[in-house]
């Protein structure tokens, strides 16, 4: 429930008029009272400037999409769906690229407090639940993509299911030592995919060997990069007993892993996650995310939220689809490449 000036007045043990004067920067308030009100307001997550703007501003007909990076294929395909979903509506789309090297929660907080858009699509920004609860106090229409919070509508894919199915496919293909290339351990997709990987091994009476879980040192974009996949595969190839198959957290990491194997003149069957546009050209077996559909559904949810702000929060979780190509089979790879 949103915090109001009544809540702050009660907590600070002052009148509502005093709270109002503090927020309106009226000089007729004691320093002690002003500091107390501002301290309590901050602790309760109340931002009067954003609230006032939200109430007073005219319709901007602007929707802002907040993304960590624009050069990633995942985001471009999601944005394609968003843009196509806005063709017949009287809204403009503004895209804000947060700097992943800076304070991401602070950047998102700044954008929301400005209140310049009527609604927000936040894509693959992974924050603690307490931070999402704080943003709820801003009373802004928000839809999350590739993230979950009980506070907001969301669209995502079942990463646990996808990782489970990918790992089990490798198990059923009779690979024994199955490695995983993961990403930043606090990113929810990475957490869920590790969980799915482990469950598949356990359910098939395989030992979960933590030494077979690799990641690169480059954690830009939460580690979902070619560089991270390349570095992780180099680590994997230096082990005394090589794995005979590998599940990669994302297609973009799989691309880096494939480059590392090419440089080492070797090959390990692998499966990616996403099915971005170049995956078919690489013959990459992968777990397909309906990225375009996720973007299109997210904008539909946001437009619905703008029209019916009091409706219940809804969460849509897509099941990933396995796309089988040559990368997961050493026999097919040898036939195609002679390696």
C-alpha positions as CSV (number, residue, x, y, z in Angstrom):
1,X,0.0,0.0,0.0
2,X,1.3,3.4,-0.9
3,X,2.7,5.7,1.8
4,X,0.8,9.0,2.3
5,X,1.6,12.3,4.0
6,X,-0.9,11.1,6.7
7,X,1.3,8.1,7.5
8,X,4.4,10.4,7.7
9,X,2.6,12.9,9.9
10,X,1.5,10.1,12.3
11,X,5.0,8.6,12.4
12,X,6.7,12.0,12.9
13,X,4.0,13.1,15.5
14,X,3.4,16.4,13.6
15,X,0.4,17.8,11.8
16,X,-0.3,17.1,8.1
17,X,0.1,20.8,7.5
18,X,3.7,20.6,8.9
19,X,4.5,17.7,6.6
20,X,3.0,19.6,3.6
21,X,5.1,22.7,4.5
22,X,8.3,20.6,4.6
23,X,7.7,19.1,1.2
24,X,6.7,22.5,-0.3
25,X,9.9,24.0,1.2
26,X,8.0,26.5,3.3
27,X,10.5,28.4,5.6
28,X,8.0,28.5,8.5
29,X,9.1,25.0,9.8
30,X,11.7,24.4,12.5
31,X,15.0,22.8,11.4
32,X,14.3,19.9,13.9
33,X,10.8,19.2,12.5
34,X,12.0,19.4,8.9
35,X,14.9,17.0,9.5
36,X,12.6,14.6,11.3
37,X,9.9,14.6,8.5
38,X,12.5,14.1,5.8
39,X,14.2,11.3,7.6
40,X,10.9,9.4,8.2
41,X,9.8,10.1,4.6
42,X,13.0,8.6,3.2
43,X,12.8,5.6,5.5
44,X,9.2,4.9,4.4
45,X,10.1,5.3,0.7
46,X,8.0,8.4,0.1
47,X,9.0,10.8,-2.7
48,X,6.7,13.8,-2.8
49,X,8.1,15.3,-5.9
50,X,7.3,12.2,-8.0
51,X,3.9,11.9,-6.4
52,X,3.0,15.5,-7.1
53,X,4.2,15.3,-10.6
54,X,2.1,12.1,-11.1
55,X,-1.0,13.9,-9.9
56,X,-0.4,17.2,-11.6
57,X,1.2,16.4,-14.9
58,X,-0.8,16.2,-18.2
59,X,-0.9,13.1,-20.2
60,X,2.5,12.8,-21.8
61,X,1.6,9.8,-24.1
62,X,5.1,8.5,-23.4
63,X,6.2,5.0,-22.3
64,X,9.7,4.4,-21.2
65,X,11.5,1.1,-21.6
66,X,14.4,0.7,-19.2
67,X,17.1,-1.8,-20.4
68,X,20.6,-2.6,-19.2
69,X,22.1,-2.7,-22.7
70,X,20.9,-2.1,-26.2
71,X,23.6,-4.1,-28.1
72,X,22.3,-7.5,-26.8
73,X,20.2,-9.5,-29.2
74,X,17.8,-10.5,-26.4
75,X,16.8,-6.9,-25.8
76,X,16.5,-6.0,-29.5
77,X,14.0,-8.8,-30.1
78,X,12.0,-7.9,-26.9
79,X,11.9,-4.2,-28.1
80,X,10.7,-5.3,-31.5
81,X,7.7,-6.9,-29.9
82,X,7.1,-3.8,-27.8
83,X,7.3,-1.5,-30.8
84,X,4.9,-3.6,-32.9
85,X,2.5,-3.7,-30.0
86,X,2.4,0.1,-30.0
87,X,1.7,0.6,-33.7
88,X,-2.0,1.3,-33.3
89,X,-1.9,3.2,-30.0
90,X,-1.3,6.9,-29.4
91,X,1.9,6.5,-27.4
92,X,5.6,7.1,-28.1
93,X,8.3,4.8,-26.8
94,X,11.4,6.2,-25.1
95,X,14.3,3.8,-24.4
96,X,16.6,4.4,-21.5
97,X,19.9,2.5,-21.3
98,X,21.1,2.2,-17.7
99,X,24.8,2.1,-17.2
100,X,25.7,-1.3,-15.9
101,X,28.9,0.0,-14.3
102,X,27.0,2.5,-12.1
103,X,24.4,2.1,-9.4
104,X,21.5,0.5,-11.4
105,X,18.9,0.8,-8.6
106,X,19.8,4.4,-8.2
107,X,19.4,5.0,-11.9
108,X,16.0,3.3,-12.0
109,X,14.9,5.2,-8.9
110,X,15.9,8.5,-10.5
111,X,13.9,7.8,-13.7
112,X,10.8,6.8,-11.7
113,X,11.0,9.8,-9.4
114,X,11.1,12.1,-12.4
115,X,7.7,10.7,-13.5
116,X,8.2,11.8,-17.1
117,X,6.4,8.8,-18.6
118,X,2.9,7.5,-18.1
119,X,4.2,3.9,-17.8
120,X,7.4,1.9,-17.6
121,X,8.6,-1.3,-19.0
122,X,11.7,-2.5,-17.0
123,X,13.6,-5.2,-18.9
124,X,16.1,-7.6,-17.2
125,X,16.8,-5.3,-14.3
126,X,17.3,-7.6,-11.4
127,X,16.7,-6.0,-8.0
128,X,15.9,-7.2,-4.4
129,X,12.2,-7.5,-3.6
130,X,12.5,-4.7,-1.0
131,X,13.6,-2.3,-3.8
132,X,10.6,-3.2,-5.9
133,X,8.3,-2.7,-2.9
134,X,9.9,0.8,-2.5
135,X,9.1,1.6,-6.2
136,X,5.5,0.5,-5.6
137,X,5.1,3.6,-3.4
138,X,5.6,5.8,-6.5
139,X,2.1,4.6,-7.8
140,X,3.4,4.3,-11.3
141,X,2.2,1.7,-13.9
142,X,5.2,-0.7,-14.3
143,X,5.5,-4.0,-16.1
144,X,8.6,-6.2,-15.6
145,X,10.1,-8.3,-18.3
146,X,12.5,-11.1,-17.5
147,X,12.2,-10.4,-13.8
148,X,9.6,-11.1,-11.1
149,X,8.2,-9.1,-8.2
150,X,4.9,-9.6,-6.4
151,X,4.4,-5.9,-6.6
152,X,4.1,-5.5,-10.4
153,X,2.8,-7.2,-13.6
154,X,5.5,-9.3,-15.2
155,X,6.3,-11.4,-18.2
156,X,9.1,-13.9,-18.1
157,X,10.2,-17.4,-19.2
158,X,10.6,-20.4,-16.9
159,X,14.3,-20.6,-16.6
160,X,14.3,-23.5,-14.2
161,X,12.3,-25.6,-16.6
162,X,14.5,-24.6,-19.6
163,X,17.7,-25.4,-17.8
164,X,16.2,-28.7,-16.5
165,X,15.1,-29.8,-20.0
166,X,18.4,-28.8,-21.6
167,X,20.4,-30.7,-19.0
168,X,18.2,-33.7,-19.1
169,X,18.5,-33.8,-22.9
170,X,22.3,-34.1,-22.5
171,X,21.8,-36.8,-19.9
172,X,19.5,-38.8,-22.2
173,X,22.1,-38.3,-24.9
174,X,24.4,-40.4,-22.7
175,X,26.8,-37.6,-21.8
176,X,28.3,-38.3,-18.3
177,X,30.2,-35.2,-17.2
178,X,27.9,-32.3,-18.0
179,X,29.3,-28.8,-17.2
180,X,27.5,-25.5,-17.0
181,X,28.6,-22.0,-18.0
182,X,26.7,-19.6,-15.7
183,X,26.6,-15.8,-15.2
184,X,26.4,-13.3,-12.3
185,X,25.3,-15.4,-9.3
186,X,22.8,-12.8,-8.0
187,X,21.0,-12.4,-11.4
188,X,17.7,-14.2,-11.1
189,X,17.9,-16.0,-14.6
190,X,21.3,-17.3,-13.6
191,X,20.1,-18.5,-10.2
192,X,17.1,-20.2,-11.8
193,X,19.1,-21.9,-14.5
194,X,21.6,-23.3,-12.0
195,X,18.7,-24.6,-10.0
196,X,17.2,-26.3,-13.1
197,X,20.6,-27.8,-14.0
198,X,21.1,-29.2,-10.5
199,X,17.6,-30.6,-10.3
200,X,18.0,-32.4,-13.6
201,X,21.2,-34.1,-12.4
202,X,19.7,-35.1,-9.1
203,X,16.4,-36.4,-10.6
204,X,18.5,-38.6,-12.9
205,X,20.7,-39.9,-10.1
206,X,23.7,-37.9,-11.2
207,X,26.1,-36.3,-8.7
208,X,26.1,-32.5,-8.8
209,X,29.8,-31.6,-9.2
210,X,30.3,-28.0,-8.3
211,X,33.7,-28.0,-10.0
212,X,31.8,-28.4,-13.3
213,X,30.0,-25.0,-13.0
214,X,32.1,-22.3,-14.7
215,X,31.8,-18.5,-15.2
216,X,34.1,-15.9,-16.8
217,X,35.5,-13.0,-14.8
218,X,33.8,-10.4,-17.0
219,X,30.5,-9.5,-15.2
220,X,29.4,-6.7,-17.5
221,X,25.7,-7.1,-18.3
222,X,25.4,-9.6,-15.4
223,X,27.9,-11.9,-17.3
224,X,25.6,-12.5,-20.2
225,X,28.3,-11.7,-22.8
226,X,30.5,-13.3,-25.4
227,X,33.5,-12.4,-23.3
228,X,32.2,-14.2,-20.2
229,X,31.4,-17.3,-22.2
230,X,34.8,-17.2,-23.8
231,X,36.6,-16.9,-20.4
232,X,34.4,-19.6,-18.9
233,X,35.2,-22.1,-21.7
234,X,38.9,-21.4,-21.3
235,X,38.7,-22.3,-17.7
236,X,36.7,-25.4,-18.6
237,X,39.3,-26.5,-21.1
238,X,42.1,-26.3,-18.5
239,X,40.5,-28.9,-16.3
240,X,42.3,-32.2,-15.9
241,X,39.3,-34.3,-16.9
242,X,37.3,-32.5,-19.6
243,X,33.5,-32.5,-19.4
244,X,31.9,-34.3,-22.4
245,X,29.0,-31.8,-22.7
246,X,28.0,-28.3,-21.5
247,X,24.9,-26.2,-20.9
248,X,25.4,-22.5,-21.4
249,X,23.3,-19.9,-19.6
250,X,22.7,-17.9,-22.8
251,X,23.3,-18.1,-26.5
252,X,25.5,-15.0,-26.4
253,X,27.8,-16.9,-23.9
254,X,27.6,-20.0,-26.0
255,X,29.0,-17.9,-28.9
256,X,32.0,-17.0,-26.8
257,X,32.4,-20.6,-25.7
258,X,32.4,-21.8,-29.3
259,X,35.0,-19.2,-30.2
260,X,37.2,-20.5,-27.3
261,X,36.8,-24.1,-28.5
262,X,37.7,-23.1,-32.1
263,X,40.9,-21.3,-30.8
264,X,41.8,-24.5,-28.9
265,X,41.0,-26.7,-31.9
266,X,38.5,-28.8,-29.9
267,X,34.8,-29.3,-29.5
268,X,32.4,-30.1,-26.6
269,X,28.7,-30.6,-27.4
270,X,26.7,-27.7,-25.9
271,X,23.3,-26.2,-25.5
272,X,22.4,-22.5,-25.2
273,X,19.4,-20.5,-24.0
274,X,17.5,-17.9,-25.9
275,X,17.5,-18.8,-29.6
276,X,18.6,-15.4,-30.7
277,X,18.9,-14.7,-34.4
278,X,22.4,-16.0,-35.1
279,X,21.8,-19.3,-33.2
280,X,20.4,-21.1,-36.3
281,X,23.5,-20.0,-38.4
282,X,25.7,-21.5,-35.7
283,X,23.7,-24.7,-35.6
284,X,23.3,-24.0,-31.9
285,X,20.9,-26.3,-30.0
286,X,19.1,-24.0,-27.5
287,X,16.1,-23.3,-25.3
288,X,14.0,-20.8,-27.2
289,X,12.6,-17.9,-25.4
290,X,9.6,-16.2,-27.1
291,X,11.4,-12.8,-26.8
292,X,9.2,-11.0,-29.4
293,X,6.0,-12.3,-27.8
294,X,7.2,-11.4,-24.4
295,X,7.7,-7.8,-25.5
296,X,4.4,-7.6,-27.2
297,X,2.5,-9.1,-24.2
298,X,4.3,-6.7,-21.8
299,X,3.2,-3.6,-23.7
300,X,-0.4,-5.0,-23.8
301,X,-0.2,-5.5,-20.0
302,X,1.0,-1.9,-19.5
303,X,-1.6,-0.4,-21.8
304,X,-4.2,-2.4,-19.8
305,X,-2.7,-1.1,-16.6
306,X,-2.9,2.5,-17.8
307,X,-6.6,2.0,-18.6
308,X,-7.5,0.0,-15.5
309,X,-5.0,1.0,-12.8
310,X,-6.9,-0.8,-10.0
311,X,-6.8,-4.3,-11.6
312,X,-5.0,-7.2,-10.0
313,X,-1.3,-7.8,-10.6
314,X,-0.8,-10.6,-13.2
315,X,2.3,-12.7,-14.0
316,X,2.8,-14.6,-17.3
317,X,5.5,-17.3,-17.4
318,X,6.3,-18.8,-20.8
319,X,7.7,-22.3,-21.2
320,X,10.9,-22.4,-23.3
321,X,10.9,-24.7,-26.3
322,X,13.9,-26.9,-27.1
323,X,15.3,-26.3,-30.6
324,X,17.6,-29.2,-31.5
325,X,20.5,-28.5,-33.9
326,X,24.0,-29.8,-34.5
327,X,25.9,-28.3,-31.5
328,X,24.6,-30.8,-29.0
329,X,25.8,-33.8,-31.0
330,X,29.5,-34.6,-31.4
331,X,28.7,-37.1,-34.2
332,X,26.8,-34.5,-36.3
333,X,29.5,-31.9,-35.5
334,X,32.2,-34.2,-36.8
335,X,30.3,-34.9,-40.0
336,X,29.8,-31.2,-40.7
337,X,33.3,-30.0,-39.8
338,X,35.6,-33.1,-40.0
339,X,36.8,-32.3,-36.4
